[in-house]
Amino acid sequence: MKSLRTLPYAISRTALALIAILLTGIVFLLNVFYHAAVEYNAGEKVVFTDHLVPSLVMIALFAVLFLLLARFGHLIPLHRIRERHVFLAFAILSSVAALYFILNSSSQIRADAGLVSWVAHVYKDKDFSDFLKGGYIHRYPHQLGLVLYDRLLYAFADNVLIHFFTNFLLTLGINFFGWRIANRLFANHTVNLLTIACSFLFLPQFYFILFAYGLIPGLFCLMGAIYAALCYSRGGKWYQLAALTLAVAAAVCLKQNYLIGGIAILLYFILQMFRGFQHRQWMAMVAIVLAMIFPSKWIIAGFEKDTGTTLDQGCPTVLWIAMGTDMDSWSRAPGWYNDYNYVTYDAADHNTETAAKLGNAKLKENLAEMKADPRRALEFFRLKTVSQWCEPMFGSVWTGPLEDCGQVNSTKYLKSLQTGGKAEDRAETFMTFLTLVLWGAALWFLIRHSRTVDGWEMPFLFFIGGFLFHLMWEGKSQYIYPYLFVLIPCCMAALYYAARSLNRLMRKKKA
């Protein structure tokens, strides 16, 4: 009877694993065959190259290193190395590097990050022009959570540098949560050490400290939410539920993309409910839904009351989907930003309903073109996926200071990094190797360990949601890195278990 009651759980979990294996396998193979790079200028054009031979060389190199570690890794006295000491050592080294980057980089910020910062700066002077019809906030009221965050930071120091320093501190928090998530999932000392090391060596996250646009603060909140969800699902304490609710709400308010993370956690609790009803699951589900809906609305209502303005829904979401599925949009890369949402909202006289009708008409036109020419549609989505998921730097350097945009750095190394010189080449080569290893390890984890480990569902649901979302939404590689980063604990566990199994096999053959 017990097996019959848990049958929906087993079926759902197996289906999830199969979907995750399919999508992870697709991304891994695309990274084996292709490589994408963003040009370091205002044009942001993506360059595609075939990458099979370099990928095979990297895979061969990894295989040699893995065999050596599997054979002789037991000689390394890892049991004597304390996890907190490793974390502290990496934190100190990265702090020195962060000081170098922040103090020698341009403090100017541009594009949407600069516009949000500007709104937060002038708000204290009662300049509400961006809240009026046609203004930036009137177009994008979903940015008000980020405006509030900027205002809170500028209350401490009226300088953009506070963004960069705060981002760095939050990366330490992200890495800390990754470590604790790994411990919750696997309770293995070696896996914890590998997770700490890989988190700090994931260079794009470090480079994103110069990106003042909510990506890192939102991921910090999401990682905290995943950790709180793991704790609450096993402990059921009220303070764990409170932390989960606040973390989900903050993540969504800072960056609406993290709604995908909130939904992933919600689906995890629904999946747990299939295994056996418990009141704490229902409480978590209700709390997460409320956290994803109401705090954003409260922030908008608060700003409306304070400014005396009325904000409608701004640019409707269909405009981004229409832009992301336009097969004629290749200015940067297939489906990337091309001003369509901005221009269409202007053409609709800043009326959300009218703009939505225009967007729906464009989307229907896009779908009709895909139906009429499926080969062209397949090529469009193939290259769109490659442009986002096979770009190992994830736009992290491009989002920082660019000399092409008048943001001049003061050291030779930073100039080389930000202009695509040798420093950037070395970092890109390392990240190409690391991303190949991570996607391969993620795939192996799903194939080998998804049946025996509980809790992997949240990070992989987040990845699945992100893959499907960015397939249709405006293309952008800079928003992809969180979907891979959250998989690091599972990837490190897969590598550790594979090395341990291989070591046992070698010993048996030797005996």
C-alpha positions as CSV (number, residue, x, y, z in Angstrom):
1,M,0.0,0.0,0.0
2,K,2.8,2.4,0.8
3,S,4.4,1.9,-2.6
4,L,1.0,2.7,-4.3
5,R,0.6,5.9,-2.3
6,T,4.0,7.1,-3.3
7,L,3.6,6.0,-7.0
8,P,2.7,9.6,-8.1
9,Y,5.9,10.8,-6.4
10,A,8.1,8.2,-8.1
11,I,6.5,8.8,-11.6
12,S,6.8,12.6,-11.2
13,R,10.4,12.4,-10.0
14,T,11.4,10.1,-12.8
15,A,9.7,12.3,-15.4
16,L,11.6,15.3,-14.0
17,A,14.9,13.4,-14.2
18,L,14.3,12.5,-17.8
19,I,13.5,16.1,-18.8
20,A,16.5,17.3,-16.9
21,I,18.7,14.7,-18.6
22,L,17.4,15.7,-22.0
23,L,18.0,19.4,-21.6
24,T,21.3,19.0,-19.7
25,G,22.5,16.7,-22.5
26,I,21.5,19.2,-25.1
27,V,23.5,22.0,-23.4
28,F,26.5,19.8,-22.8
29,L,26.6,18.7,-26.5
30,L,26.2,22.2,-27.7
31,N,29.1,23.3,-25.6
32,V,31.2,20.5,-27.1
33,F,30.4,21.5,-30.6
34,Y,30.1,25.3,-30.4
35,H,31.5,28.4,-28.7
36,A,30.0,31.9,-28.5
37,A,31.7,35.1,-27.5
38,V,30.4,38.6,-27.0
39,E,32.3,41.4,-28.7
40,Y,33.5,44.0,-26.2
41,N,31.8,47.1,-27.6
42,A,28.4,48.8,-27.4
43,G,27.2,46.7,-30.3
44,E,27.3,43.5,-28.1
45,K,27.4,41.3,-31.2
46,V,27.8,37.6,-30.6
47,V,30.5,35.7,-32.6
48,F,29.9,32.0,-33.2
49,T,32.7,29.4,-33.8
50,D,32.9,25.7,-34.1
51,H,34.6,24.2,-31.1
52,L,34.7,20.4,-31.5
53,V,38.5,20.0,-31.7
54,P,39.3,22.3,-28.7
55,S,36.5,20.7,-26.7
56,L,37.8,17.2,-27.3
57,V,41.3,18.3,-26.2
58,M,39.8,19.8,-23.0
59,I,37.8,16.6,-22.4
60,A,41.0,14.5,-22.9
61,L,42.9,16.8,-20.5
62,F,40.1,16.4,-17.9
63,A,40.1,12.7,-18.4
64,V,43.8,12.5,-17.6
65,L,43.5,14.7,-14.5
66,F,40.5,12.8,-13.4
67,L,42.3,9.4,-13.7
68,L,45.3,10.8,-11.7
69,L,43.0,12.1,-9.0
70,A,41.0,8.8,-8.9
71,R,44.2,6.8,-8.6
72,F,46.2,9.0,-6.2
73,G,43.6,11.4,-4.7
74,H,43.4,9.2,-1.5
75,L,47.0,10.2,-0.8
76,I,45.9,13.8,-0.2
77,P,45.0,14.2,3.5
78,L,41.7,16.0,2.9
79,H,40.3,14.9,6.2
80,R,42.8,17.1,7.9
81,I,41.7,20.2,6.0
82,R,38.9,22.1,7.7
83,E,36.2,23.4,5.4
84,R,35.9,26.8,7.1
85,H,39.7,27.3,6.7
86,V,39.4,26.6,3.0
87,F,36.4,29.0,2.7
88,L,38.3,31.7,4.7
89,A,41.4,31.3,2.5
90,F,39.5,31.7,-0.7
91,A,37.5,34.6,0.8
92,I,40.7,36.5,1.7
93,L,42.3,35.9,-1.7
94,S,39.1,37.0,-3.5
95,S,38.9,40.1,-1.2
96,V,42.3,41.2,-2.3
97,A,41.3,40.7,-6.0
98,A,38.0,42.5,-5.4
99,L,39.8,45.6,-4.0
100,Y,42.1,45.6,-7.0
101,F,39.2,45.3,-9.4
102,I,36.9,47.9,-7.7
103,L,39.5,50.6,-7.0
104,N,41.0,50.4,-10.5
105,S,37.9,50.1,-12.6
106,S,35.7,52.9,-13.9
107,S,32.9,53.8,-11.5
108,Q,30.5,54.7,-14.3
109,I,27.6,52.4,-14.9
110,R,25.6,52.3,-18.1
111,A,22.4,51.0,-19.8
112,D,19.5,49.9,-17.5
113,A,21.8,49.6,-14.5
114,G,22.7,53.3,-14.9
115,L,19.1,54.3,-15.5
116,V,17.9,52.6,-12.4
117,S,20.7,54.1,-10.4
118,W,19.8,57.5,-11.8
119,V,16.1,57.1,-10.7
120,A,17.3,56.2,-7.2
121,H,19.7,59.2,-7.0
122,V,17.2,61.8,-8.1
123,Y,14.4,60.4,-6.0
124,K,15.7,62.0,-2.9
125,D,15.4,65.4,-4.6
126,K,11.7,64.7,-5.4
127,D,12.4,64.3,-9.1
128,F,9.7,61.9,-10.2
129,S,9.9,62.6,-13.9
130,D,10.7,58.9,-14.7
131,F,7.4,57.9,-13.1
132,L,5.4,60.0,-15.6
133,K,4.0,58.8,-18.8
134,G,6.9,57.7,-21.1
135,G,9.4,57.8,-18.3
136,Y,11.7,54.8,-17.5
137,I,9.7,53.6,-14.5
138,H,6.4,54.1,-16.2
139,R,7.7,51.8,-18.9
140,Y,9.2,49.3,-16.5
141,P,7.5,49.4,-13.1
142,H,9.0,46.0,-12.3
143,Q,12.3,47.8,-11.8
144,L,11.0,49.4,-8.6
145,G,12.3,46.6,-6.4
146,L,15.8,47.4,-7.7
147,V,15.2,51.2,-7.3
148,L,14.3,50.5,-3.7
149,Y,17.5,48.4,-3.2
150,D,19.6,51.2,-4.8
151,R,18.0,53.8,-2.5
152,L,18.9,51.7,0.5
153,L,22.5,51.4,-0.6
154,Y,22.8,55.1,-1.4
155,A,21.5,55.9,2.1
156,F,24.7,54.4,3.4
157,A,27.0,56.0,0.8
158,D,26.1,58.1,-2.1
159,N,28.6,56.5,-4.4
160,V,28.3,53.8,-7.0
161,L,31.3,52.0,-5.4
162,I,29.0,50.8,-2.7
163,H,27.2,48.6,-5.3
164,F,30.5,47.0,-6.2
165,F,31.6,46.3,-2.6
166,T,28.1,45.0,-1.7
167,N,28.1,42.8,-4.7
168,F,31.4,41.3,-3.6
169,L,30.2,40.6,-0.1
170,L,27.1,39.0,-1.5
171,T,29.2,36.7,-3.7
172,L,30.8,35.5,-0.4
173,G,27.3,34.8,0.8
174,I,26.3,33.0,-2.4
175,N,29.4,30.8,-2.0
176,F,28.6,30.2,1.6
177,F,25.1,29.1,0.8
178,G,26.5,26.8,-2.0
179,W,28.7,25.2,0.6
180,R,25.8,24.7,3.1
181,I,23.5,23.4,0.4
182,A,26.2,20.8,-0.6
183,N,26.4,19.7,3.1
184,R,22.6,19.4,3.3
185,L,22.4,17.4,0.2
186,F,25.4,15.1,0.6
187,A,26.9,15.5,4.0
188,N,30.3,14.7,2.6
189,H,33.5,16.5,3.5
190,T,35.2,16.2,0.1
191,V,32.1,17.3,-1.8
192,N,31.9,20.3,0.5
193,L,35.6,21.2,-0.2
194,L,35.1,20.8,-4.0
195,T,32.0,23.0,-3.9
196,I,33.8,25.7,-2.0
197,A,36.7,25.7,-4.5
198,C,34.6,25.5,-7.6
199,S,32.3,28.4,-6.4
200,F,35.2,30.7,-5.9
201,L,36.9,29.6,-9.2
202,F,33.7,30.4,-11.1
203,L,35.1,33.6,-12.6
204,P,32.0,35.2,-14.2
205,Q,30.4,35.6,-10.7
206,F,33.5,37.5,-9.6
207,Y,33.5,39.7,-12.6
208,F,29.8,40.5,-12.1
209,I,30.6,42.4,-8.9
210,L,31.0,45.4,-11.3
211,F,27.4,44.9,-12.6
212,A,25.1,47.0,-10.4
213,Y,21.8,45.5,-11.7
214,G,20.4,43.0,-9.1
215,L,21.8,39.8,-10.6
216,I,24.1,39.0,-7.7
217,P,21.8,40.3,-4.9
218,G,18.9,38.3,-6.4
219,L,21.0,35.1,-6.7
220,F,22.1,35.6,-3.0
221,C,18.5,35.6,-2.0
222,L,17.6,32.6,-4.2
223,M,20.6,30.5,-2.8
224,G,19.4,31.4,0.7
225,A,15.8,30.4,-0.3
226,I,17.0,27.0,-1.6
227,Y,19.0,26.4,1.6
228,A,16.0,27.4,3.7
229,A,13.7,25.2,1.7
230,L,16.0,22.2,2.3
231,C,16.2,22.9,6.0
232,Y,12.4,23.5,6.3
233,S,11.5,20.3,4.3
234,R,13.5,18.3,6.8
235,G,13.0,20.3,10.0
236,G,9.8,22.2,9.7
237,K,10.8,25.0,12.0
238,W,8.8,28.3,11.7
239,Y,11.9,30.5,11.4
240,Q,13.1,28.3,8.4
241,L,9.7,29.0,6.7
242,A,10.1,32.7,7.5
243,A,13.6,32.8,6.0
244,L,12.3,31.0,2.9
245,T,9.5,33.4,2.4
246,L,11.6,36.5,2.9
247,A,14.3,35.2,0.6
248,V,11.9,34.3,-2.2
249,A,10.2,37.7,-1.9
250,A,13.5,39.6,-2.0
251,A,14.8,37.6,-5.0
252,V,11.7,38.2,-7.1
253,C,11.6,41.9,-6.2
254,L,15.2,42.4,-7.1
255,K,15.0,40.5,-10.4
256,Q,11.8,39.1,-11.9
257,N,13.8,36.3,-13.6
258,Y,14.1,34.8,-10.1
259,L,10.4,34.0,-10.3
260,I,11.7,30.9,-12.0
261,G,13.6,30.0,-8.9
262,G,10.5,30.6,-6.7
263,I,8.4,28.4,-8.9
264,A,11.2,25.7,-8.8
265,I,11.0,25.7,-5.0
266,L,7.2,25.6,-5.1
267,L,7.3,22.6,-7.4
268,Y,9.7,20.9,-5.1
269,F,7.2,21.1,-2.2
270,I,4.4,19.9,-4.5
271,L,6.6,16.9,-5.4
272,Q,7.2,16.3,-1.7
273,M,3.5,16.3,-1.1
274,F,3.1,13.4,-3.5
275,R,5.3,11.4,-1.2
276,G,3.1,12.0,1.8
277,F,0.9,14.8,3.1
278,Q,2.3,17.1,5.7
279,H,1.0,20.4,6.9
280,R,4.4,22.1,6.5
281,Q,4.3,21.4,2.8
282,W,1.1,23.3,2.4
283,M,2.3,26.1,4.5
284,A,5.5,26.4,2.4
285,M,3.5,26.4,-0.9
286,V,1.1,29.1,0.3
287,A,4.0,31.2,1.7
288,I,6.0,31.0,-1.6
289,V,3.0,31.9,-3.8
290,L,2.3,34.9,-1.6
291,A,5.9,35.9,-1.6
292,M,6.1,35.8,-5.4
293,I,2.9,38.0,-5.8
294,F,2.4,40.6,-3.2
295,P,5.7,42.2,-2.2
296,S,6.2,43.5,-5.7
297,K,2.7,44.9,-5.7
298,W,3.3,46.5,-2.3
299,I,6.5,48.2,-3.5
300,I,4.7,49.6,-6.6
301,A,1.8,50.8,-4.4
302,G,4.2,52.5,-2.0
303,F,6.0,54.3,-4.7
304,E,2.7,55.4,-6.3
305,K,1.6,56.9,-3.0
306,D,4.9,58.6,-2.3
307,T,5.2,60.1,-5.8
308,G,1.5,60.9,-6.3
309,T,1.7,59.1,-9.7
310,T,-0.2,56.2,-11.1
311,L,1.7,53.4,-12.8
312,D,0.0,50.9,-15.1
313,Q,1.6,47.6,-16.1
314,G,4.1,49.3,-18.4
315,C,5.5,47.4,-21.3
316,P,3.6,44.1,-21.5
317,T,5.6,40.9,-21.3
318,V,4.4,39.8,-24.7
319,L,6.7,42.4,-26.3
320,W,9.8,40.6,-24.9
321,I,8.4,37.2,-26.2
322,A,7.7,38.7,-29.6
323,M,11.3,40.2,-29.7
324,G,12.8,36.9,-28.6
325,T,11.0,34.9,-31.3
326,D,11.5,37.3,-34.2
327,M,13.5,35.2,-36.7
328,D,14.5,38.4,-38.5
329,S,16.2,39.8,-35.4
330,W,20.0,39.1,-35.7
331,S,21.6,42.5,-34.9
332,R,23.4,41.1,-31.8
333,A,22.4,37.4,-32.0
334,P,19.2,35.6,-32.8
335,G,16.4,36.9,-30.6
336,W,18.6,39.3,-28.6
337,Y,17.5,42.9,-27.8
338,N,16.7,45.0,-30.8
339,D,14.6,47.9,-29.2
340,Y,11.3,46.3,-30.3
341,N,9.6,46.5,-26.9
342,Y,10.7,50.2,-26.5
343,V,9.6,51.3,-30.0
344,T,6.3,49.4,-29.8
345,Y,5.4,50.8,-26.5
346,D,6.1,54.3,-27.9
347,A,4.0,53.5,-31.0
348,A,1.1,52.5,-28.6
349,D,1.3,55.9,-27.0
350,H,2.5,54.2,-23.8
351,N,-0.7,52.3,-23.4
352,T,-0.2,48.8,-22.1
353,E,-3.4,47.3,-23.6
354,T,-2.6,48.7,-27.1
355,A,1.0,47.6,-26.9
356,A,-0.1,44.1,-25.9
357,K,-2.3,43.9,-29.0
358,L,0.6,44.9,-31.2
359,G,2.8,42.4,-29.4
360,N,0.3,39.6,-29.8
361,A,0.0,40.4,-33.5
362,K,3.8,40.3,-33.9
363,L,4.0,37.0,-32.0
364,K,1.3,35.4,-34.2
365,E,3.3,36.6,-37.2
366,N,6.5,35.0,-35.8
367,L,4.7,31.7,-35.1
368,A,3.3,31.7,-38.6
369,E,6.7,32.2,-40.1
370,M,8.1,29.3,-38.0
371,K,5.3,27.0,-39.2
372,A,5.9,28.0,-42.8
373,D,9.7,27.4,-42.5
374,P,10.5,25.0,-39.7
375,R,14.1,24.5,-40.8
376,R,14.8,28.2,-40.5
377,A,13.1,28.2,-37.1
378,L,15.2,25.3,-35.9
379,E,18.4,27.1,-37.0
380,F,17.2,30.3,-35.3
381,F,16.6,28.6,-31.9
382,R,19.8,26.5,-32.3
383,L,21.9,29.6,-32.6
384,K,19.9,31.5,-30.0
385,T,20.5,28.7,-27.5
386,V,24.2,28.6,-28.4
387,S,24.5,32.4,-28.0
388,Q,23.3,32.1,-24.4
389,W,24.3,28.7,-23.1
390,C,27.7,28.3,-24.9
391,E,29.2,31.7,-23.9
392,P,31.5,30.7,-21.1
393,M,32.0,34.2,-19.7
394,F,28.2,34.7,-19.5
395,G,28.5,38.4,-20.5
396,S,30.3,39.1,-17.2
397,V,33.1,41.1,-18.7
398,W,30.9,42.9,-21.2
399,T,28.6,44.2,-18.4
400,G,31.6,45.8,-16.7
401,P,33.5,48.9,-17.8
402,L,33.9,49.1,-21.6
403,E,36.4,51.5,-23.1
404,D,34.1,51.6,-26.2
405,C,31.5,53.2,-23.9
406,G,33.9,55.7,-22.3
407,Q,34.5,53.6,-19.2
408,V,38.3,53.7,-18.9
409,N,40.2,51.3,-16.5
410,S,43.5,52.4,-14.9
411,T,45.7,49.2,-15.1
412,K,47.1,47.3,-18.0
413,Y,45.6,44.0,-16.8
414,L,42.1,45.4,-16.6
415,K,42.4,47.1,-20.0
416,S,43.4,43.7,-21.4
417,L,40.5,42.0,-19.7
418,Q,37.9,44.5,-20.7
419,T,39.0,44.8,-24.4
420,G,39.3,41.1,-25.1
421,G,43.0,40.9,-24.8
422,K,45.3,38.1,-23.4
423,A,43.9,38.4,-19.9
424,E,40.3,37.8,-21.2
425,D,41.5,35.0,-23.5
426,R,43.0,33.1,-20.5
427,A,39.9,33.6,-18.4
428,E,37.7,32.5,-21.3
429,T,39.8,29.4,-21.9
430,F,39.6,28.4,-18.3
431,M,35.9,29.0,-18.1
432,T,35.3,27.0,-21.3
433,F,37.1,24.1,-19.7
434,L,35.2,24.5,-16.4
435,T,31.7,24.8,-18.1
436,L,32.4,21.7,-20.1
437,V,33.3,19.8,-16.9
438,L,30.2,21.2,-15.0
439,W,27.7,20.4,-17.7
440,G,29.2,16.9,-18.1
441,A,29.2,16.3,-14.4
442,A,25.6,17.6,-14.1
443,L,24.5,15.1,-16.8
444,W,26.3,12.2,-15.0
445,F,24.8,13.1,-11.7
446,L,21.3,12.9,-13.2
447,I,22.0,9.6,-14.8
448,R,23.7,8.0,-11.9
449,H,22.5,9.6,-8.7
450,S,19.1,11.3,-9.2
451,R,17.2,8.3,-7.8
452,T,19.2,8.1,-4.5
453,V,19.5,11.8,-3.6
454,D,16.7,14.0,-2.4
455,G,16.8,17.8,-2.9
456,W,18.5,17.9,-6.3
457,E,15.1,18.7,-7.8
458,M,15.2,22.4,-6.9
459,P,18.4,23.5,-8.7
460,F,17.5,21.4,-11.8
461,L,14.0,22.7,-11.9
462,F,15.5,26.2,-11.8
463,F,17.7,25.2,-14.8
464,I,14.8,23.6,-16.7
465,G,12.7,26.7,-16.2
466,G,15.5,29.0,-17.2
467,F,16.2,27.0,-20.4
468,L,12.6,27.1,-21.5
469,F,12.1,30.8,-20.5
470,H,15.2,32.1,-22.3
471,L,14.3,30.0,-25.4
472,M,11.3,32.3,-25.9
473,W,12.3,35.5,-24.1
474,E,14.8,38.2,-25.1
475,G,18.2,36.5,-25.5
476,K,21.0,37.5,-23.1
477,S,23.9,35.4,-22.0
478,Q,24.5,37.4,-18.8
479,Y,21.4,36.0,-17.2
480,I,22.4,32.4,-17.8
481,Y,25.1,32.0,-15.2
482,P,22.8,31.4,-12.2
483,Y,21.3,28.4,-13.8
484,L,24.7,26.7,-14.0
485,F,26.0,28.0,-10.7
486,V,23.2,26.5,-8.6
487,L,24.2,23.0,-10.0
488,I,27.7,23.1,-8.6
489,P,27.0,21.0,-5.5
490,C,25.5,18.3,-7.6
491,C,28.3,18.5,-10.1
492,M,31.0,18.2,-7.4
493,A,29.1,15.2,-5.9
494,A,29.0,13.5,-9.2
495,L,32.8,14.0,-9.7
496,Y,33.6,12.7,-6.2
497,Y,31.4,9.6,-6.4
498,A,32.8,8.8,-9.9
499,A,36.4,9.2,-8.7
500,R,35.7,7.0,-5.7
501,S,34.1,4.3,-7.9
502,L,37.0,4.4,-10.3
503,N,39.5,4.2,-7.5
504,R,37.8,1.0,-6.2
505,L,37.8,-0.5,-9.7
506,M,41.5,0.2,-10.1
507,R,42.3,-1.3,-6.8
508,K,40.4,-4.5,-7.6
509,K,42.2,-4.9,-10.9
510,K,45.5,-4.3,-9.2
511,A,44.7,-6.9,-6.6
